[in-house]
Amino acid sequence: MLRTVSLSIWMISALAIFSLVFQPVGADIQLLVSVITIVFLFVITRFKAKGPWRYIALATASIIVLRYAYWRTTSTLPPIDDLVSFIPGIVLYIAEMFCIFMFLISVFVVSDPITRKPARKQEDQDLPTVDVFVPSYNESKEILSLTLGAAVAMDYPRDKFNVYLLDDGGTDQKRNNADADIAEAATQRGNELRQLCAELGALYLTRPENVHAKAGNLNSGLERTSGEVIAVFDADHAPERNFLRETIGYFAEDPDLFLVQTPHFFANPDPVERNLGTYKNMPAENEMFYSTIQKGLDRWNASFFCGSAALLRREALEEVGGFSGITITEDCETALELHSRGWNSVYVDKPLITGLQPETFASFIGQRSRWCRGMVQILLLKNPLFKQGLTFAQRISYMSSCFFWMFPFVRATFLLAPVLFILFNLKIFNASAAEFVSYTVTYLVASEILRNYLFGNVRWPWISELYEYVQSVFLVRAIISVLLNPRKPTFNVTDKGVSLTQRQLSELAWPFFAIFVGLAFVLYMAIHRYQTEPALGDLIIITGAWNLLNLIIAGAALGIVTEQPTDNEGISLPSARQAEIQIGDRSIPVTVRRISAQKAEIEIRRGVAANLRKGDYARLALVNPPEGMVITSIPLFVGKPISMDHRSFSVDFDADTQHFAAIANLMLNDLDLPRQLRQKRQRGRMYLPALLQLLKWAIVCPFLATAAALSSKPDAERVTRRRRELADKAKAAAKAI
């Protein structure tokens, strides 16, 4: 009965919305109704209303959006007998309708996000066995030492879990390569990592051939182990000590659960955050996905495996033949297969790992290109819309995730549309200024209010436009390559751990200069035409303002491709751990304020004599180490004081493998402080300050980028290393062919 009533309410609401959408009115009435609706929407969203008000807000915004779609379809398209204008006009129309389609399915996905309660704690004797997989390809020993050390130190019965390094950089195929340099490097790597695992208490596994990339590597580990649950951590993702305790209990609650996914939390800024200086204040780029979208997907049993920081049930994986490897996004593909078999997933919005993001813009684009190509592959080869076994909500959810990556075509269309009128007089959008304000402007305002309501704490205004613009320049070509040959893309490992010693332009910067100069010229032409062709004043104002917005975004993007110096110290985290500096026969109580695998910042406690000096050789010892853990104190050199009262110092570790248990414990015993940092950054920003910040970037960044282009030279060490890696990949590819 209740279900029938609920369905009736939904149907009546839908009929009411559509009756409003198709109501023919003039531009003045449309403007009045839209303004009233927007004011109502603003009031609802301003106070972050929840419960039924959330649905009212979504419905209210949808009315304005659908009114715009109806008007756009019936009143603005160029005449078909003018093909020169009609064809680009239809392309622009399709791009806009795609945006509206994405708006509607995105609203569905995040309409009712859920926050999971903590899992039920289990007694040790009831816990399942766990195999921890750390797949690796070319990561350094230093990065792997921390991840493996933290994984081995996790709080879990020692007889019930094992940690495996799955090394794809030391396979038989690589060790027997015809190129002596590649073979020697692979052999040396394998020997070093085998010894590292032995010293840390992990197990080393490799395989004969590098087939099916990461999915193949994980499946090789799956075949040679027997744990009931598989934990997967990327090579640069170090887990908190209680990762398993926080997540394993969900499997006992649901025998059909195949996945427990947690967020990816990063200890370093991505190139956008670093180069624009937003890392400490602005929500991270992935917060929108991990803090809102994944929770929305979880409502529909559609949260998916993200490749790391997750637990998976072995039984479920074996049912589908292991990790899927048809596409290069094996994580989402694997989840799709298991969801279609009736298995369930859980998303826990609590960061329990910390990792590294790409440091350079080129690496960032390489990573996003892989994600984009993989999701387009899923759309073409395993289309969720036609995948048997999925619920309707799961189909919509997966389609939303796949279709999202079509944004480069939309961005390119919106970039070129005003140019076509200003330079070539193509009338691809027929509307008066009054109609444009009544329909288009109100639609954009309503959409922005709703977006800020849904995502305001995790995505500031204009930031999505910046991220999408800088990716679109390169991803259009990536998408086209997949459309032409869906099975061609290959898995590329993202470069991480790169240091930049000076401000310099990215090697991918030049297209952005060209676009910026081109848009500036178009703006000049718009001003010239406005002065000389007053009859077209309305259209020139509309398209000129549109082009100006594109120019502002392009100007800010020049700051993103101007790489700022960065000292690569790997994962570096804030801390408040109590420890002791042991120097000679003295023990000095200190608080560790920040720590990485290479160094730390320490503060001598109040009331204790500050008698450390730069150059002292000492040891850092934990106070009250975890029960049952053998912790070795860490040798170090005292560096320069970093406070005026000489109570705070930087220290450089003189560490060996045996010391990584202590380093990992200092860093990852708990991640409360990093989680607080994440929470602190999750705050909204008003639209006007965000716009002023964008304008500041647009004005300043072109000058910074030009100065970098004229004064800097590429970082020789990084370029040499990158060229060597590319040459190795080319040789390996040639041999495979």
KATAUR-V348550 format. One record per residue. N is the residue number from 1. RES is the residue in three letters. OMEGA is omega in whole degrees, 0 to 359 (* if undefined). Layout:
# KATAUR-V348550
n=N res=RES omega=OMEGA
n=N res=RES omega=OMEGA
This chain:
# KATAUR-V348550
n=1 res=MET omega=180
n=2 res=LEU omega=179
n=3 res=ARG omega=179
n=4 res=THR omega=179
n=5 res=VAL omega=180
n=6 res=SER omega=179
n=7 res=LEU omega=179
n=8 res=SER omega=179
n=9 res=ILE omega=179
n=10 res=TRP omega=181
n=11 res=MET omega=178
n=12 res=ILE omega=179
n=13 res=SER omega=180
n=14 res=ALA omega=179
n=15 res=LEU omega=179
n=16 res=ALA omega=180
n=17 res=ILE omega=183
n=18 res=PHE omega=176
n=19 res=SER omega=176
n=20 res=LEU omega=182
n=21 res=VAL omega=187
n=22 res=PHE omega=179
n=23 res=GLN omega=181
n=24 res=PRO omega=178
n=25 res=VAL omega=177
n=26 res=GLY omega=183
n=27 res=ALA omega=182
n=28 res=ASP omega=177
n=29 res=ILE omega=178
n=30 res=GLN omega=180
n=31 res=LEU omega=180
n=32 res=LEU omega=180
n=33 res=VAL omega=181
n=34 res=SER omega=180
n=35 res=VAL omega=178
n=36 res=ILE omega=180
n=37 res=THR omega=180
n=38 res=ILE omega=177
n=39 res=VAL omega=177
n=40 res=PHE omega=179
n=41 res=LEU omega=181
n=42 res=PHE omega=181
n=43 res=VAL omega=179
n=44 res=ILE omega=187
n=45 res=THR omega=182
n=46 res=ARG omega=182
n=47 res=PHE omega=176
n=48 res=LYS omega=182
n=49 res=ALA omega=182
n=50 res=LYS omega=181
n=51 res=GLY omega=181
n=52 res=PRO omega=181
n=53 res=TRP omega=177
n=54 res=ARG omega=179
n=55 res=TYR omega=177
n=56 res=ILE omega=178
n=57 res=ALA omega=180
n=58 res=LEU omega=180
n=59 res=ALA omega=181
n=60 res=THR omega=178
n=61 res=ALA omega=181
n=62 res=SER omega=179
n=63 res=ILE omega=181
n=64 res=ILE omega=180
n=65 res=VAL omega=181
n=66 res=LEU omega=174
n=67 res=ARG omega=178
n=68 res=TYR omega=181
n=69 res=ALA omega=179
n=70 res=TYR omega=179
n=71 res=TRP omega=181
n=72 res=ARG omega=182
n=73 res=THR omega=189
n=74 res=THR omega=191
n=75 res=SER omega=192
n=76 res=THR omega=186
n=77 res=LEU omega=178
n=78 res=PRO omega=178
n=79 res=PRO omega=184
n=80 res=ILE omega=180
n=81 res=ASP omega=174
n=82 res=ASP omega=188
n=83 res=LEU omega=181
n=84 res=VAL omega=177
n=85 res=SER omega=186
n=86 res=PHE omega=184
n=87 res=ILE omega=177
n=88 res=PRO omega=177
n=89 res=GLY omega=178
n=90 res=ILE omega=178
n=91 res=VAL omega=178
n=92 res=LEU omega=179
n=93 res=TYR omega=180
n=94 res=ILE omega=179
n=95 res=ALA omega=180
n=96 res=GLU omega=179
n=97 res=MET omega=176
n=98 res=PHE omega=178
n=99 res=CYS omega=180
n=100 res=ILE omega=176
n=101 res=PHE omega=179
n=102 res=MET omega=177
n=103 res=PHE omega=184
n=104 res=LEU omega=181
n=105 res=ILE omega=176
n=106 res=SER omega=176
n=107 res=VAL omega=177
n=108 res=PHE omega=184
n=109 res=VAL omega=187
n=110 res=VAL omega=183
n=111 res=SER omega=184
n=112 res=ASP omega=181
n=113 res=PRO omega=182
n=114 res=ILE omega=174
n=115 res=THR omega=184
n=116 res=ARG omega=172
n=117 res=LYS omega=178
n=118 res=PRO omega=180
n=119 res=ALA omega=177
n=120 res=ARG omega=179
n=121 res=LYS omega=182
n=122 res=GLN omega=172
n=123 res=GLU omega=184
n=124 res=ASP omega=184
n=125 res=GLN omega=181
n=126 res=ASP omega=185
n=127 res=LEU omega=176
n=128 res=PRO omega=175
n=129 res=THR omega=186
n=130 res=VAL omega=169
n=131 res=ASP omega=180
n=132 res=VAL omega=181
n=133 res=PHE omega=173
n=134 res=VAL omega=180
n=135 res=PRO omega=183
n=136 res=SER omega=176
n=137 res=TYR omega=182
n=138 res=ASN omega=182
n=139 res=GLU omega=184
n=140 res=SER omega=177
n=141 res=LYS omega=182
n=142 res=GLU omega=179
n=143 res=ILE omega=182
n=144 res=LEU omega=181
n=145 res=SER omega=181
n=146 res=LEU omega=181
n=147 res=THR omega=180
n=148 res=LEU omega=179
n=149 res=GLY omega=179
n=150 res=ALA omega=181
n=151 res=ALA omega=180
n=152 res=VAL omega=184
n=153 res=ALA omega=180
n=154 res=MET omega=181
n=155 res=ASP omega=181
n=156 res=TYR omega=180
n=157 res=PRO omega=187
n=158 res=ARG omega=181
n=159 res=ASP omega=183
n=160 res=LYS omega=175
n=161 res=PHE omega=176
n=162 res=ASN omega=179
n=163 res=VAL omega=182
n=164 res=TYR omega=168
n=165 res=LEU omega=179
n=166 res=LEU omega=190
n=167 res=ASP omega=175
n=168 res=ASP omega=176
n=169 res=GLY omega=181
n=170 res=GLY omega=181
n=171 res=THR omega=175
n=172 res=ASP omega=180
n=173 res=GLN omega=180
n=174 res=LYS omega=182
n=175 res=ARG omega=180
n=176 res=ASN omega=181
n=177 res=ASN omega=179
n=178 res=ALA omega=176
n=179 res=ASP omega=185
n=180 res=ALA omega=181
n=181 res=ASP omega=178
n=182 res=ILE omega=181
n=183 res=ALA omega=181
n=184 res=GLU omega=180
n=185 res=ALA omega=180
n=186 res=ALA omega=179
n=187 res=THR omega=179
n=188 res=GLN omega=179
n=189 res=ARG omega=181
n=190 res=GLY omega=180
n=191 res=ASN omega=181
n=192 res=GLU omega=184
n=193 res=LEU omega=176
n=194 res=ARG omega=178
n=195 res=GLN omega=178
n=196 res=LEU omega=180
n=197 res=CYS omega=180
n=198 res=ALA omega=182
n=199 res=GLU omega=182
n=200 res=LEU omega=182
n=201 res=GLY omega=175
n=202 res=ALA omega=180
n=203 res=LEU omega=183
n=204 res=TYR omega=176
n=205 res=LEU omega=170
n=206 res=THR omega=184
n=207 res=ARG omega=183
n=208 res=PRO omega=188
n=209 res=GLU omega=176
n=210 res=ASN omega=180
n=211 res=VAL omega=179
n=212 res=HIS omega=169
n=213 res=ALA omega=186
n=214 res=LYS omega=179
n=215 res=ALA omega=178
n=216 res=GLY omega=179
n=217 res=ASN omega=178
n=218 res=LEU omega=180
n=219 res=ASN omega=176
n=220 res=SER omega=176
n=221 res=GLY omega=180
n=222 res=LEU omega=182
n=223 res=GLU omega=188
n=224 res=ARG omega=179
n=225 res=THR omega=187
n=226 res=SER omega=182
n=227 res=GLY omega=181
n=228 res=GLU omega=180
n=229 res=VAL omega=178
n=230 res=ILE omega=172
n=231 res=ALA omega=181
n=232 res=VAL omega=174
n=233 res=PHE omega=171
n=234 res=ASP omega=186
n=235 res=ALA omega=181
n=236 res=ASP omega=179
n=237 res=HIS omega=182
n=238 res=ALA omega=184
n=239 res=PRO omega=170
n=240 res=GLU omega=185
n=241 res=ARG omega=184
n=242 res=ASN omega=182
n=243 res=PHE omega=184
n=244 res=LEU omega=179
n=245 res=ARG omega=182
n=246 res=GLU omega=191
n=247 res=THR omega=190
n=248 res=ILE omega=185
n=249 res=GLY omega=180
n=250 res=TYR omega=180
n=251 res=PHE omega=178
n=252 res=ALA omega=182
n=253 res=GLU omega=184
n=254 res=ASP omega=181
n=255 res=PRO omega=179
n=256 res=ASP omega=180
n=257 res=LEU omega=177
n=258 res=PHE omega=189
n=259 res=LEU omega=164
n=260 res=VAL omega=183
n=261 res=GLN omega=175
n=262 res=THR omega=184
n=263 res=PRO omega=169
n=264 res=HIS omega=179
n=265 res=PHE omega=187
n=266 res=PHE omega=183
n=267 res=ALA omega=179
n=268 res=ASN omega=179
n=269 res=PRO omega=170
n=270 res=ASP omega=184
n=271 res=PRO omega=179
n=272 res=VAL omega=181
n=273 res=GLU omega=182
n=274 res=ARG omega=186
n=275 res=ASN omega=176
n=276 res=LEU omega=176
n=277 res=GLY omega=185
n=278 res=THR omega=192
n=279 res=TYR omega=186
n=280 res=LYS omega=188
n=281 res=ASN omega=188
n=282 res=MET omega=175
n=283 res=PRO omega=180
n=284 res=ALA omega=183
n=285 res=GLU omega=184
n=286 res=ASN omega=181
n=287 res=GLU omega=179
n=288 res=MET omega=180
n=289 res=PHE omega=188
n=290 res=TYR omega=183
n=291 res=SER omega=181
n=292 res=THR omega=187
n=293 res=ILE omega=179
n=294 res=GLN omega=177
n=295 res=LYS omega=174
n=296 res=GLY omega=176
n=297 res=LEU omega=181
n=298 res=ASP omega=176
n=299 res=ARG omega=184
n=300 res=TRP omega=182
n=301 res=ASN omega=183
n=302 res=ALA omega=174
n=303 res=SER omega=188
n=304 res=PHE omega=180
n=305 res=PHE omega=183
n=306 res=CYS omega=172
n=307 res=GLY omega=182
n=308 res=SER omega=178
n=309 res=ALA omega=186
n=310 res=ALA omega=171
n=311 res=LEU omega=178
n=312 res=LEU omega=180
n=313 res=ARG omega=181
n=314 res=ARG omega=182
n=315 res=GLU omega=180
n=316 res=ALA omega=180
n=317 res=LEU omega=181
n=318 res=GLU omega=179
n=319 res=GLU omega=181
n=320 res=VAL omega=177
n=321 res=GLY omega=178
n=322 res=GLY omega=179
n=323 res=PHE omega=182
n=324 res=SER omega=183
n=325 res=GLY omega=178
n=326 res=ILE omega=178
n=327 res=THR omega=180
n=328 res=ILE omega=169
n=329 res=THR omega=186
n=330 res=GLU omega=183
n=331 res=ASP omega=179
n=332 res=CYS omega=180
n=333 res=GLU omega=178
n=334 res=THR omega=179
n=335 res=ALA omega=179
n=336 res=LEU omega=180
n=337 res=GLU omega=184
n=338 res=LEU omega=174
n=339 res=HIS omega=181
n=340 res=SER omega=177
n=341 res=ARG omega=177
n=342 res=GLY omega=178
n=343 res=TRP omega=184
n=344 res=ASN omega=178
n=345 res=SER omega=178
n=346 res=VAL omega=175
n=347 res=TYR omega=182
n=348 res=VAL omega=185
n=349 res=ASP omega=176
n=350 res=LYS omega=180
n=351 res=PRO omega=180
n=352 res=LEU omega=173
n=353 res=ILE omega=170
n=354 res=THR omega=185
n=355 res=GLY omega=183
n=356 res=LEU omega=172
n=357 res=GLN omega=176
n=358 res=PRO omega=181
n=359 res=GLU omega=185
n=360 res=THR omega=180
n=361 res=PHE omega=180
n=362 res=ALA omega=178
n=363 res=SER omega=177
n=364 res=PHE omega=179
n=365 res=ILE omega=178
n=366 res=GLY omega=179
n=367 res=GLN omega=182
n=368 res=ARG omega=177
n=369 res=SER omega=178
n=370 res=ARG omega=179
n=371 res=TRP omega=182
n=372 res=CYS omega=182
n=373 res=ARG omega=180
n=374 res=GLY omega=180
n=375 res=MET omega=175
n=376 res=VAL omega=175
n=377 res=GLN omega=179
n=378 res=ILE omega=180
n=379 res=LEU omega=183
n=380 res=LEU omega=188
n=381 res=LEU omega=182
n=382 res=LYS omega=188
n=383 res=ASN omega=182
n=384 res=PRO omega=182
n=385 res=LEU omega=183
n=386 res=PHE omega=182
n=387 res=LYS omega=181
n=388 res=GLN omega=175
n=389 res=GLY omega=180
n=390 res=LEU omega=172
n=391 res=THR omega=178
n=392 res=PHE omega=181
n=393 res=ALA omega=178
n=394 res=GLN omega=177
n=395 res=ARG omega=180
n=396 res=ILE omega=182
n=397 res=SER omega=179
n=398 res=TYR omega=177
n=399 res=MET omega=177
n=400 res=SER omega=181
n=401 res=SER omega=180
n=402 res=CYS omega=183
n=403 res=PHE omega=179
n=404 res=PHE omega=186
n=405 res=TRP omega=171
n=406 res=MET omega=183
n=407 res=PHE omega=179
n=408 res=PRO omega=178
n=409 res=PHE omega=180
n=410 res=VAL omega=180
n=411 res=ARG omega=180
n=412 res=ALA omega=179
n=413 res=THR omega=181
n=414 res=PHE omega=178
n=415 res=LEU omega=185
n=416 res=LEU omega=187
n=417 res=ALA omega=180
n=418 res=PRO omega=179
n=419 res=VAL omega=183
n=420 res=LEU omega=178
n=421 res=PHE omega=186
n=422 res=ILE omega=183
n=423 res=LEU omega=188
n=424 res=PHE omega=176
n=425 res=ASN omega=177
n=426 res=LEU omega=183
n=427 res=LYS omega=186
n=428 res=ILE omega=181
n=429 res=PHE omega=185
n=430 res=ASN omega=179
n=431 res=ALA omega=174
n=432 res=SER omega=179
n=433 res=ALA omega=180
n=434 res=ALA omega=178
n=435 res=GLU omega=180
n=436 res=PHE omega=179
n=437 res=VAL omega=185
n=438 res=SER omega=184
n=439 res=TYR omega=188
n=440 res=THR omega=183
n=441 res=VAL omega=180
n=442 res=THR omega=176
n=443 res=TYR omega=180
n=444 res=LEU omega=179
n=445 res=VAL omega=180
n=446 res=ALA omega=180
n=447 res=SER omega=181
n=448 res=GLU omega=177
n=449 res=ILE omega=181
n=450 res=LEU omega=180
n=451 res=ARG omega=179
n=452 res=ASN omega=177
n=453 res=TYR omega=184
n=454 res=LEU omega=190
n=455 res=PHE omega=189
n=456 res=GLY omega=181
n=457 res=ASN omega=183
n=458 res=VAL omega=177
n=459 res=ARG omega=179
n=460 res=TRP omega=176
n=461 res=PRO omega=176
n=462 res=TRP omega=183
n=463 res=ILE omega=176
n=464 res=SER omega=180
n=465 res=GLU omega=179
n=466 res=LEU omega=180
n=467 res=TYR omega=183
n=468 res=GLU omega=180
n=469 res=TYR omega=185
n=470 res=VAL omega=177
n=471 res=GLN omega=187
n=472 res=SER omega=182
n=473 res=VAL omega=183
n=474 res=PHE omega=186
n=475 res=LEU omega=176
n=476 res=VAL omega=180
n=477 res=ARG omega=179
n=478 res=ALA omega=180
n=479 res=ILE omega=180
n=480 res=ILE omega=180
n=481 res=SER omega=179
n=482 res=VAL omega=179
n=483 res=LEU omega=180
n=484 res=LEU omega=182
n=485 res=ASN omega=187
n=486 res=PRO omega=183
n=487 res=ARG omega=185
n=488 res=LYS omega=187
n=489 res=PRO omega=177
n=490 res=THR omega=183
n=491 res=PHE omega=175
n=492 res=ASN omega=180
n=493 res=VAL omega=180
n=494 res=THR omega=176
n=495 res=ASP omega=174
n=496 res=LYS omega=180
n=497 res=GLY omega=182
n=498 res=VAL omega=177
n=499 res=SER omega=174
n=500 res=LEU omega=187
n=501 res=THR omega=182
n=502 res=GLN omega=173
n=503 res=ARG omega=182
n=504 res=GLN omega=177
n=505 res=LEU omega=171
n=506 res=SER omega=176
n=507 res=GLU omega=179
n=508 res=LEU omega=189
n=509 res=ALA omega=193
n=510 res=TRP omega=175
n=511 res=PRO omega=181
n=512 res=PHE omega=174
n=513 res=PHE omega=182
n=514 res=ALA omega=180
n=515 res=ILE omega=181
n=516 res=PHE omega=180
n=517 res=VAL omega=179
n=518 res=GLY omega=180
n=519 res=LEU omega=176
n=520 res=ALA omega=177
n=521 res=PHE omega=179
n=522 res=VAL omega=177
n=523 res=LEU omega=177
n=524 res=TYR omega=180
n=525 res=MET omega=178
n=526 res=ALA omega=178
n=527 res=ILE omega=180
n=528 res=HIS omega=181
n=529 res=ARG omega=178
n=530 res=TYR omega=180
n=531 res=GLN omega=186
n=532 res=THR omega=182
n=533 res=GLU omega=185
n=534 res=PRO omega=180
n=535 res=ALA omega=181
n=536 res=LEU omega=187
n=537 res=GLY omega=182
n=538 res=ASP omega=182
n=539 res=LEU omega=180
n=540 res=ILE omega=177
n=541 res=ILE omega=181
n=542 res=ILE omega=183
n=543 res=THR omega=177
n=544 res=GLY omega=177
n=545 res=ALA omega=177
n=546 res=TRP omega=179
n=547 res=ASN omega=178
n=548 res=LEU omega=177
n=549 res=LEU omega=177
n=550 res=ASN omega=179
n=551 res=LEU omega=179
n=552 res=ILE omega=179
n=553 res=ILE omega=179
n=554 res=ALA omega=178
n=555 res=GLY omega=178
n=556 res=ALA omega=181
n=557 res=ALA omega=178
n=558 res=LEU omega=174
n=559 res=GLY omega=180
n=560 res=ILE omega=181
n=561 res=VAL omega=172
n=562 res=THR omega=187
n=563 res=GLU omega=176
n=564 res=GLN omega=181
n=565 res=PRO omega=176
n=566 res=THR omega=177
n=567 res=ASP omega=183
n=568 res=ASN omega=174
n=569 res=GLU omega=180
n=570 res=GLY omega=180
n=571 res=ILE omega=178
n=572 res=SER omega=188
n=573 res=LEU omega=170
n=574 res=PRO omega=184
n=575 res=SER omega=173
n=576 res=ALA omega=183
n=577 res=ARG omega=176
n=578 res=GLN omega=182
n=579 res=ALA omega=178
n=580 res=GLU omega=170
n=581 res=ILE omega=179
n=582 res=GLN omega=181
n=583 res=ILE omega=186
n=584 res=GLY omega=179
n=585 res=ASP omega=180
n=586 res=ARG omega=172
n=587 res=SER omega=184
n=588 res=ILE omega=179
n=589 res=PRO omega=182
n=590 res=VAL omega=170
n=591 res=THR omega=177
n=592 res=VAL omega=183
n=593 res=ARG omega=177
n=594 res=ARG omega=184
n=595 res=ILE omega=169
n=596 res=SER omega=180
n=597 res=ALA omega=183
n=598 res=GLN omega=186
n=599 res=LYS omega=181
n=600 res=ALA omega=169
n=601 res=GLU omega=183
n=602 res=ILE omega=178
n=603 res=GLU omega=178
n=604 res=ILE omega=185
n=605 res=ARG omega=180
n=606 res=ARG omega=180
n=607 res=GLY omega=179
n=608 res=VAL omega=181
n=609 res=ALA omega=180
n=610 res=ALA omega=186
n=611 res=ASN omega=171
n=612 res=LEU omega=178
n=613 res=ARG omega=178
n=614 res=LYS omega=179
n=615 res=GLY omega=178
n=616 res=ASP omega=175
n=617 res=TYR omega=187
n=618 res=ALA omega=177
n=619 res=ARG omega=178
n=620 res=LEU omega=183
n=621 res=ALA omega=178
n=622 res=LEU omega=171
n=623 res=VAL omega=181
n=624 res=ASN omega=178
n=625 res=PRO omega=181
n=626 res=PRO omega=181
n=627 res=GLU omega=177
n=628 res=GLY omega=180
n=629 res=MET omega=175
n=630 res=VAL omega=185
n=631 res=ILE omega=177
n=632 res=THR omega=178
n=633 res=SER omega=189
n=634 res=ILE omega=176
n=635 res=PRO omega=184
n=636 res=LEU omega=170
n=637 res=PHE omega=177
n=638 res=VAL omega=179
n=639 res=GLY omega=184
n=640 res=LYS omega=174
n=641 res=PRO omega=181
n=642 res=ILE omega=174
n=643 res=SER omega=183
n=644 res=MET omega=182
n=645 res=ASP omega=178
n=646 res=HIS omega=175
n=647 res=ARG omega=178
n=648 res=SER omega=184
n=649 res=PHE omega=165
n=650 res=SER omega=177
n=651 res=VAL omega=178
n=652 res=ASP omega=182
n=653 res=PHE omega=171
n=654 res=ASP omega=195
n=655 res=ALA omega=171
n=656 res=ASP omega=184
n=657 res=THR omega=184
n=658 res=GLN omega=183
n=659 res=HIS omega=186
n=660 res=PHE omega=174
n=661 res=ALA omega=179
n=662 res=ALA omega=180
n=663 res=ILE omega=180
n=664 res=ALA omega=180
n=665 res=ASN omega=177
n=666 res=LEU omega=184
n=667 res=MET omega=197
n=668 res=LEU omega=174
n=669 res=ASN omega=168
n=670 res=ASP omega=182
n=671 res=LEU omega=182
n=672 res=ASP omega=181
n=673 res=LEU omega=174
n=674 res=PRO omega=177
n=675 res=ARG omega=176
n=676 res=GLN omega=176
n=677 res=LEU omega=177
n=678 res=ARG omega=181
n=679 res=GLN omega=180
n=680 res=LYS omega=181
n=681 res=ARG omega=181
n=682 res=GLN omega=178
n=683 res=ARG omega=183
n=684 res=GLY omega=176
n=685 res=ARG omega=180
n=686 res=MET omega=188
n=687 res=TYR omega=183
n=688 res=LEU omega=176
n=689 res=PRO omega=178
n=690 res=ALA omega=178
n=691 res=LEU omega=179
n=692 res=LEU omega=177
n=693 res=GLN omega=178
n=694 res=LEU omega=179
n=695 res=LEU omega=178
n=696 res=LYS omega=177
n=697 res=TRP omega=183
n=698 res=ALA omega=180
n=699 res=ILE omega=187
n=700 res=VAL omega=190
n=701 res=CYS omega=177
n=702 res=PRO omega=178
n=703 res=PHE omega=178
n=704 res=LEU omega=181
n=705 res=ALA omega=179
n=706 res=THR omega=178
n=707 res=ALA omega=178
n=708 res=ALA omega=180
n=709 res=ALA omega=184
n=710 res=LEU omega=190
n=711 res=SER omega=189
n=712 res=SER omega=173
n=713 res=LYS omega=180
n=714 res=PRO omega=176
n=715 res=ASP omega=189
n=716 res=ALA omega=182
n=717 res=GLU omega=182
n=718 res=ARG omega=181
n=719 res=VAL omega=180
n=720 res=THR omega=180
n=721 res=ARG omega=181
n=722 res=ARG omega=179
n=723 res=ARG omega=179
n=724 res=ARG omega=179
n=725 res=GLU omega=179
n=726 res=LEU omega=178
n=727 res=ALA omega=178
n=728 res=ASP omega=180
n=729 res=LYS omega=180
n=730 res=ALA omega=179
n=731 res=LYS omega=180
n=732 res=ALA omega=179
n=733 res=ALA omega=180
n=734 res=ALA omega=179
n=735 res=LYS omega=180
n=736 res=ALA omega=179
n=737 res=ILE omega=*
